Amino acid sequence: MTGYAVAADAVTAPEPGQIREKRAEYNLTAKAAGEMVHATANAWWKWERGARTMDAARWELFLYKVGEW
């Protein structure tokens, strides 16, 4: 053990469907959602399609910015 604490509510990488549903829930364009996590609209679309995996840190940032964290 390194002495680092692990949060009980640690965020994990989301599934493509989760990404798509959250963006739609907040009526965001892919461009707007991408800008919230310092990414392009193209990157956001790839995460939604499952062509790339969104890392947990970006997902946590997105949730924080929409007020869910």
Order of alpha helices (4+ residues) and beta strands (2+ residues): alpha-alpha-alpha-alpha
